[in-house]
Structures are given as structure tokens and as C-alpha cells.
Amino acid sequence: MVTRGPVVVTDAFEPVTDVDEEIFILYSELQRNSGNDTTAGFRGLGYVDSHKDILEIKFVIKDALPPSTPVAAPSKRRHTKVPKAVRASEKTVEIELMQDKTALRSRKGDTGSVVWKASIDFAQMILQQFYSGSDSSLLDRENLHAYHVLELGAGTGLLSVALSPLVRYYTATDIAPLIPLIRKNVAHNFPISSGAQLKASEKRSNISVEELDWIAVESASPSQRTKIYNTAERPIDLLLVVDCLYHPVLIPPFLATIEHLAIPGRTAVLIVSELRAEDVMRDFIQGWLEIPGWEIWRIPNDDLGKNYVIWHGWKAVDI
């Protein structure tokens, strides 16, 4: 077992080197599983409920460890299970999110103003693995607290609220019209006490909410890109993107943004996407493979289901 940034790499990771082969594998498995799995296959665009102003989301973690349970150092075989005697039966993480359903209908191309199923499913997987001390965790549970995560296309801010307690610092980014909504949801779920100390029920946020427009990054010069986001001043350990691949016109600016933000030898990239239009997935993975220096893997995603794909990208330091 090795780690690339916060990502725990196993032999099950499949290198992606051929676009046709990758697309064939993904959509063949999707079709094969759609007959037996009610979660497989196309499930609409991916909204949870675009008619509600407020969504109450509950993550239930089974076999959660007590808070005081130490984290065992991972071994090569990854046998780090904790005896059942010290396990708690269940942990619940509750989040309340506001949506802007009016913006979904009034702003062309604005799909981030409502909660998507992929964000909930991914958050459930990471929280379950983390709090249960899973020996097959995607992220490095022992050192996750030391990492900086930057999310592209944060939308309503669900993942920042759910996952920020696990990391050192979380930067949620999106286009300018969505920034007020994300900030509102962060403030709602992490109230700041007016007194000298926080109340026991309150938690202080470690989330920064910032505008980051991929199209602006793509059109900017190298020096201008540094002004948009300076990776030397604020290096990123994990670049997280969940369900942002849905329109071919966004692929070139999206790839330009990944290329700008990822620091070789440091920044791990995780891209989670529901499998919708095959041509969009093909164009994306083809474009990513064409950028020099990148290595890409497909990660087993049995916990999410075959309607999703998880890709891990890593750019090694030039020797």
C-alpha cells in the first residue's frame, strides 16, 4: 500500500491508458448491472429534489468507532480492523442545506444551486469509511487531518460541510453566482458563537468559500492564473471534483483548471462522476490523457455502484 497525497492506492486501481477500452469497460458494466441493480443506469440529471427550498440530509454510519479510539497505523495488507468490543453501534451526521431552486430555472447552465445525488453518495461513502475505521478506506484516515482539500464545483456546499471536519482546511469553489449560497449553508451548519468560547453544540468552520471560474482560468495567461489561485502560497493536497462532467463545452476549461491547480508530486486528484452521456466521458478522459505528465487510474467503486466512475489523477515530479 502507498499513498499519493491523501489517497490510499491499492493494487485494485486500474491504470487508464486507452480511451476506447476505458469507455467500453465503464458502459458495459453499467448496462450489465442495470438489470439487477435498481441504482444502476441513468437516473435523470441527478438532483435529489429540485422543488424544496431546504433539504435535511442525514448520514448514518454503521459500526462507528468511539471518538477516543486510536487510529491504527496501516499495514501493507491493510488489516486495521478494530475489535467489535470497542465499536459504537451507530453515528449520525445531520446537515441542513438551502437550495436556490429559482436559480436552477432562471440562470442558464446553473445546475449547482441544488443538491445532487452524487455528492450525497460520495459523502456517505467517505464518512462511513472514516468513522468506522475501514481497512479499505479511499482516503488516508490516519493523516487526513493534516491535508488541504480544494473542491471544484462545490454547488450548495454539501461536501464542504460534510467532509471539512475530517481535514485541516477545506476550500469550496464555484462560479460567482453560487458563492452566496455556499456561504449561507456553511454559516448555517457552523454557527459562530458571539462569546469568548463556542458552545458545546457548536463547531467552528475551517472552510473557505471562493470564486473560481474555470473559463477564466483557461483564458488567462500563466501570470494571471497565479492571481486567480496561487498554488505556491496555498498548496492543495486533494483536488476534489464530484459530478461536474455533464457538458462538453466545459471540458477544456475544466482540464485547464486541474492542470493549473495540481502540484506535481503533491496534489492528488479525485474525480467522481455519474455515467451519463458517453461522448462527454470520452472527450474528458481523452483530453486528460493528452496532457503530458499525468497518470490516471480508475478506482473500484463497489460502494457507490456502477452508475458512477471514480478516477484518480497524479502528476509526478519531473526528474
TORDOPA-53941 format. One record per residue (C-alpha): residue number from 1; residue in one letter; x, y, z. Coordinates in Angstrom, 2 decimals. Example, Ala and Ser with C-alpha at 12.3 -4.5 7.8 and 13.67 -1.06 7.14 Angstrom:
2
NODE   seq   type         x         y         z
NODE     1      A     12.30     -4.50      7.80
NODE     2      S     13.67     -1.06      7.14
//
This chain:
319
NODE   seq   type         x         y         z
NODE     1      M      0.00      0.00      0.00
NODE     2      V      1.17      3.51     -0.87
NODE     3      T     -0.38      6.94     -0.62
NODE     4      R     -0.47      9.74     -3.16
NODE     5      G     -1.39     12.74     -1.10
NODE     6      P     -4.43     11.70      0.94
NODE     7      V     -5.39      8.90     -1.48
NODE     8      V     -4.63      5.33     -0.40
NODE     9      V     -3.52      3.44     -3.50
NODE    10      T     -4.02     -0.31     -3.84
NODE    11      D     -3.37     -2.95     -6.48
NODE    12      A     -7.06     -2.75     -7.37
NODE    13      F     -6.54      0.66     -9.03
NODE    14      E     -6.74      0.17    -12.82
NODE    15      P     -4.42      2.32    -14.97
NODE    16      V     -6.26      4.22    -17.69
NODE    17      T     -4.23      4.42    -20.88
NODE    18      D     -6.69      3.71    -23.68
NODE    19      V     -9.85      5.79    -24.12
NODE    20      D    -11.83      3.23    -26.11
NODE    21      E    -11.07      0.48    -23.62
NODE    22      E    -11.99      2.67    -20.65
NODE    23      I    -15.33      3.73    -22.11
NODE    24      F    -16.15      0.17    -23.16
NODE    25      I    -15.48     -1.15    -19.64
NODE    26      L    -17.50      1.57    -17.92
NODE    27      Y    -20.61      1.40    -20.08
NODE    28      S    -20.55     -2.38    -20.47
NODE    29      E    -20.59     -2.75    -16.68
NODE    30      L    -23.29     -0.11    -16.43
NODE    31      Q    -25.50     -1.96    -18.89
NODE    32      R    -24.78     -5.36    -17.34
NODE    33      N    -25.71     -4.20    -13.87
NODE    34      S    -28.74     -2.11    -14.79
NODE    35      G    -30.99     -5.16    -14.97
NODE    36      N    -30.22     -6.34    -11.43
NODE    37      D    -29.40     -3.11     -9.61
NODE    38      T    -32.11     -0.51     -9.13
NODE    39      T    -29.43      2.15     -8.54
NODE    40      A    -27.66      1.46    -11.82
NODE    41      G    -28.44      3.12    -15.13
NODE    42      F    -29.38      6.69    -15.88
NODE    43      R    -31.39      8.25    -13.05
NODE    44      G    -32.23     11.60    -14.57
NODE    45      L    -29.92     14.59    -14.39
NODE    46      G    -29.05     13.82    -10.78
NODE    47      Y    -30.92     16.17     -8.47
NODE    48      V    -32.11     14.95     -5.09
NODE    49      D    -35.19     17.19     -5.02
NODE    50      S    -35.26     20.43     -7.00
NODE    51      H    -38.60     21.52     -5.52
NODE    52      K    -37.55     22.06     -1.90
NODE    53      D    -36.03     25.25     -0.52
NODE    54      I    -34.37     23.36      2.35
NODE    55      L    -33.09     19.79      2.39
NODE    56      E    -32.47     17.87      5.60
NODE    57      I    -29.77     15.27      4.94
NODE    58      K    -28.84     12.51      7.35
NODE    59      F    -25.78     10.27      7.05
NODE    60      V    -25.94      7.13      9.14
NODE    61      I    -22.58      5.48      9.85
NODE    62      K    -22.70      1.85     10.91
NODE    63      D    -20.13      0.32     13.28
NODE    64      A    -18.69      3.74     14.08
NODE    65      L    -15.64      3.84     16.33
NODE    66      P    -15.83      5.70     19.65
NODE    67      P    -14.17      9.14     19.32
NODE    68      S    -11.29      8.18     21.60
NODE    69      T    -10.33      5.08     19.61
NODE    70      P     -6.79      5.48     18.25
NODE    71      V     -6.16      5.02     14.56
NODE    72      A     -4.03      2.00     13.83
NODE    73      A     -1.08      2.52     11.52
NODE    74      P     -1.94      0.98      8.13
NODE    75      S     -0.10     -2.17      7.20
NODE    76      K      0.77     -3.47      3.77
NODE    77      R     -2.15     -5.87      3.97
NODE    78      R     -4.36     -3.12      5.35
NODE    79      H     -5.69     -5.32      8.18
NODE    80      T     -6.51     -2.49     10.55
NODE    81      K     -9.89     -3.62     11.83
NODE    82      V    -10.80     -2.67     15.36
NODE    83      P    -12.31     -5.34     17.65
NODE    84      K    -16.09     -5.19     17.79
NODE    85      A    -15.93     -4.76     21.54
NODE    86      V    -14.78     -1.15     21.19
NODE    87      R    -17.18     -0.21     18.40
NODE    88      A    -20.14      2.09     18.76
NODE    89      S    -23.33      0.86     17.15
NODE    90      E    -24.14      3.90     15.05
NODE    91      K    -23.23      7.53     14.36
NODE    92      T    -25.40     10.12     12.65
NODE    93      V    -24.26     13.23     10.81
NODE    94      E    -27.08     15.65     10.08
NODE    95      I    -26.84     18.55      7.64
NODE    96      E    -29.42     21.13      6.63
NODE    97      L    -28.91     22.75      3.23
NODE    98      M    -30.68     25.59      1.49
NODE    99      Q    -31.24     25.36     -2.24
NODE   100      D    -31.89     28.05     -4.81
NODE   101      K    -34.48     26.34     -6.97
NODE   102      T    -35.34     29.62     -8.70
NODE   103      A    -31.76     29.97     -9.99
NODE   104      L    -31.92     26.45    -11.40
NODE   105      R    -34.68     27.59    -13.74
NODE   106      S    -33.64     31.19    -14.33
NODE   107      R    -29.85     31.03    -14.79
NODE   108      K    -28.79     29.20    -17.92
NODE   109      G    -26.46     26.32    -17.17
NODE   110      D    -26.69     26.78    -13.39
NODE   111      T    -27.07     23.28    -12.00
NODE   112      G    -25.12     23.83     -8.79
NODE   113      S    -27.90     25.60     -6.91
NODE   114      V    -29.50     22.29     -5.85
NODE   115      V    -28.09     19.16     -4.19
NODE   116      W    -27.01     16.32     -6.45
NODE   117      K    -27.27     12.61     -5.59
NODE   118      A    -23.60     12.01     -6.36
NODE   119      S    -22.49     14.39     -3.59
NODE   120      I    -24.66     12.60     -1.04
NODE   121      D    -23.50      9.16     -2.15
NODE   122      F    -19.83     10.16     -2.12
NODE   123      A    -20.11     11.85      1.28
NODE   124      Q    -21.83      8.76      2.71
NODE   125      M    -19.01      6.54      1.45
NODE   126      I    -16.20      8.73      2.84
NODE   127      L    -17.91      9.29      6.21
NODE   128      Q    -18.66      5.58      6.59
NODE   129      Q    -15.07      4.63      5.81
NODE   130      F    -13.61      7.30      8.08
NODE   131      Y    -15.75      6.89     11.18
NODE   132      S    -15.81      3.09     11.04
NODE   133      G    -12.04      2.82     10.64
NODE   134      S    -12.49      0.82      7.46
NODE   135      D     -9.43     -1.09      6.28
NODE   136      S    -10.41     -0.33      2.67
NODE   137      S    -10.69      3.42      3.00
NODE   138      L    -10.12      5.53     -0.09
NODE   139      L     -8.52      8.33      1.96
NODE   140      D     -5.65      8.15      4.42
NODE   141      R     -7.60      8.22      7.70
NODE   142      E     -4.51      8.47      9.88
NODE   143      N     -3.21     11.68      8.27
NODE   144      L     -6.33     13.21      6.74
NODE   145      H     -6.45     15.86      9.45
NODE   146      A     -3.25     17.41      8.05
NODE   147      Y     -4.46     17.92      4.47
NODE   148      H     -5.91     20.82      2.49
NODE   149      V     -8.81     19.89      0.20
NODE   150      L    -10.00     22.14     -2.61
NODE   151      E    -13.29     21.29     -4.28
NODE   152      L    -14.22     22.44     -7.76
NODE   153      G    -17.90     22.98     -8.50
NODE   154      A    -18.96     22.91     -4.85
NODE   155      G    -22.56     23.85     -5.67
NODE   156      T    -24.58     24.12     -2.46
NODE   157      G    -21.54     23.32     -0.31
NODE   158      L    -22.75     19.91      0.86
NODE   159      L    -19.36     18.20      0.65
NODE   160      S    -17.56     21.06      2.37
NODE   161      V    -19.97     20.86      5.31
NODE   162      A    -19.83     17.05      5.48
NODE   163      L    -16.10     16.49      4.98
NODE   164      S    -14.38     19.58      6.39
NODE   165      P    -14.36     18.20      9.97
NODE   166      L    -12.07     15.43      8.71
NODE   167      V     -9.36     17.68      7.23
NODE   168      R     -7.13     20.60      8.17
NODE   169      Y     -8.63     23.05      5.73
NODE   170      Y    -11.32     22.90      3.04
NODE   171      T    -11.69     25.36      0.15
NODE   172      A    -15.06     25.27     -1.62
NODE   173      T    -15.06     26.94     -5.03
NODE   174      D    -17.60     27.67     -7.74
NODE   175      I    -18.78     30.41    -10.09
NODE   176      A    -19.66     33.80     -8.60
NODE   177      P    -23.48     33.42     -8.57
NODE   178      L    -23.22     30.35     -6.31
NODE   179      I    -20.82     31.79     -3.72
NODE   180      P    -23.56     33.44     -1.56
NODE   181      L    -25.48     30.14     -1.38
NODE   182      I    -22.41     28.17     -0.30
NODE   183      R    -21.51     30.76      2.33
NODE   184      K    -25.06     30.73      3.63
NODE   185      N    -25.01     26.95      4.03
NODE   186      V    -21.60     26.95      5.70
NODE   187      A    -22.71     29.62      8.18
NODE   188      H    -25.96     27.76      8.82
NODE   189      N    -24.21     24.49      9.67
NODE   190      F    -21.24     26.04     11.51
NODE   191      P    -22.66     28.88     13.63
NODE   192      I    -20.05     31.13     15.20
NODE   193      S    -20.56     31.94     18.86
NODE   194      S    -20.58     35.62     19.85
NODE   195      G    -18.99     34.72     23.18
NODE   196      A    -15.38     34.01     24.00
NODE   197      Q    -15.87     30.28     23.59
NODE   198      L    -18.04     28.09     21.41
NODE   199      K    -20.94     26.27     22.96
NODE   200      A    -20.66     22.50     23.17
NODE   201      S    -23.14     22.11     20.30
NODE   202      E    -21.26     24.50     18.02
NODE   203      K    -18.39     23.83     15.67
NODE   204      R    -16.03     26.34     14.13
NODE   205      S    -15.73     26.15     10.36
NODE   206      N    -12.39     25.55      8.63
NODE   207      I    -13.98     26.24      5.25
NODE   208      S    -13.03     28.98      2.83
NODE   209      V    -15.58     29.78      0.10
NODE   210      E    -14.07     31.32     -3.01
NODE   211      E    -14.96     32.12     -6.59
NODE   212      L    -13.08     30.05     -9.14
NODE   213      D    -14.30     30.18    -12.73
NODE   214      W    -12.78     27.51    -14.98
NODE   215      I    -13.38     29.56    -18.12
NODE   216      A    -11.46     32.47    -16.59
NODE   217      V     -8.57     30.12    -15.77
NODE   218      E     -8.46     28.72    -19.30
NODE   219      S     -8.38     32.16    -20.93
NODE   220      A     -5.80     33.62    -18.52
NODE   221      S     -2.06     33.86    -19.05
NODE   222      P      0.24     31.95    -16.64
NODE   223      S      0.77     35.07    -14.52
NODE   224      Q     -2.94     35.83    -14.48
NODE   225      R     -3.71     32.27    -13.42
NODE   226      T     -1.46     32.75    -10.41
NODE   227      K     -3.55     35.76     -9.42
NODE   228      I     -6.73     33.66     -9.71
NODE   229      Y     -5.26     31.00     -7.42
NODE   230      N     -1.68     30.91     -6.19
NODE   231      T     -0.74     27.29     -5.53
NODE   232      A      2.66     28.27     -4.11
NODE   233      E      1.00     30.23     -1.31
NODE   234      R     -1.84     27.76     -0.74
NODE   235      P     -0.82     24.30     -1.95
NODE   236      I     -3.56     21.75     -2.44
NODE   237      D     -3.24     18.16     -1.22
NODE   238      L     -6.52     16.86     -2.65
NODE   239      L     -8.35     18.36     -5.61
NODE   240      L    -11.90     17.02     -5.42
NODE   241      V    -14.49     17.16     -8.21
NODE   242      V    -17.85     15.44     -7.81
NODE   243      D    -20.35     15.20    -10.68
NODE   244      C    -19.27     18.21    -12.70
NODE   245      L    -18.92     16.44    -16.06
NODE   246      Y    -22.15     16.91    -17.95
NODE   247      H    -21.49     19.31    -20.87
NODE   248      P    -18.71     19.01    -23.48
NODE   249      V    -18.10     22.77    -23.64
NODE   250      L    -16.86     22.72    -20.02
NODE   251      I    -14.21     20.05    -20.57
NODE   252      P    -11.34     22.23    -21.93
NODE   253      P    -11.63     24.88    -19.16
NODE   254      F    -12.07     22.14    -16.56
NODE   255      L     -8.87     20.41    -17.67
NODE   256      A     -7.01     23.73    -17.77
NODE   257      T     -8.06     24.36    -14.17
NODE   258      I     -6.90     20.93    -13.00
NODE   259      E     -3.57     21.45    -14.77
NODE   260      H     -3.10     24.82    -13.06
NODE   261      L     -4.07     23.74     -9.54
NODE   262      A     -2.37     20.35     -9.25
NODE   263      I      1.18     20.47     -7.88
NODE   264      P      3.33     17.62     -9.26
NODE   265      G      4.27     15.16     -6.55
NODE   266      R      1.81     16.64     -4.06
NODE   267      T     -1.76     17.13     -5.33
NODE   268      A     -3.93     14.06     -5.73
NODE   269      V     -6.97     14.48     -7.96
NODE   270      L    -10.24     12.63     -7.38
NODE   271      I    -13.00     12.92     -9.96
NODE   272      V    -16.35     11.29     -9.27
NODE   273      S    -18.98     11.31    -11.98
NODE   274      E    -22.29      9.70    -12.71
NODE   275      L    -22.17      7.95    -16.07
NODE   276      R    -24.48      9.88    -18.36
NODE   277      A    -23.59     10.89    -21.93
NODE   278      E    -20.89      8.56    -23.22
NODE   279      D    -19.42     11.20    -25.54
NODE   280      V    -18.81     13.59    -22.63
NODE   281      M    -16.95     10.94    -20.65
NODE   282      R    -14.94     10.01    -23.73
NODE   283      D    -13.98     13.61    -24.51
NODE   284      F    -12.95     14.22    -20.91
NODE   285      I    -10.72     11.20    -20.44
NODE   286      Q     -9.20     11.70    -23.90
NODE   287      G     -8.38     15.30    -23.09
NODE   288      W     -6.88     14.41    -19.72
NODE   289      L     -4.68     11.69    -21.17
NODE   290      E     -3.36     14.12    -23.78
NODE   291      I     -1.93     16.47    -21.15
NODE   292      P      1.75     15.48    -20.65
NODE   293      G      2.81     14.01    -17.33
NODE   294      W     -0.49     12.76    -15.97
NODE   295      E     -1.13      9.22    -14.78
NODE   296      I     -4.78      8.23    -14.37
NODE   297      W     -6.41      5.29    -12.60
NODE   298      R     -9.95      4.04    -12.28
NODE   299      I    -10.79      3.23     -8.65
NODE   300      P    -13.07      0.31     -7.73
NODE   301      N    -16.38      1.84     -6.78
NODE   302      D    -18.50     -1.01     -5.42
NODE   303      D    -19.59      1.21     -2.54
NODE   304      L    -21.05      3.79     -4.94
NODE   305      G    -22.38      1.49     -7.66
NODE   306      K    -21.67      1.00    -11.36
NODE   307      N    -23.61      4.11    -12.33
NODE   308      Y    -20.58      6.06    -11.08
NODE   309      V    -16.93      6.23    -12.01
NODE   310      I    -14.09      7.39     -9.75
NODE   311      W    -10.85      8.49    -11.39
NODE   312      H     -7.61      9.29     -9.60
NODE   313      G     -5.05     11.50    -11.25
NODE   314      W     -1.44     12.13    -10.23
NODE   315      K      1.34     14.12    -11.81
NODE   316      A      4.79     13.02    -10.73
NODE   317      V      7.65     15.45    -10.22
NODE   318      D      9.84     15.73    -13.32
NODE   319      I     13.23     14.14    -12.79
//
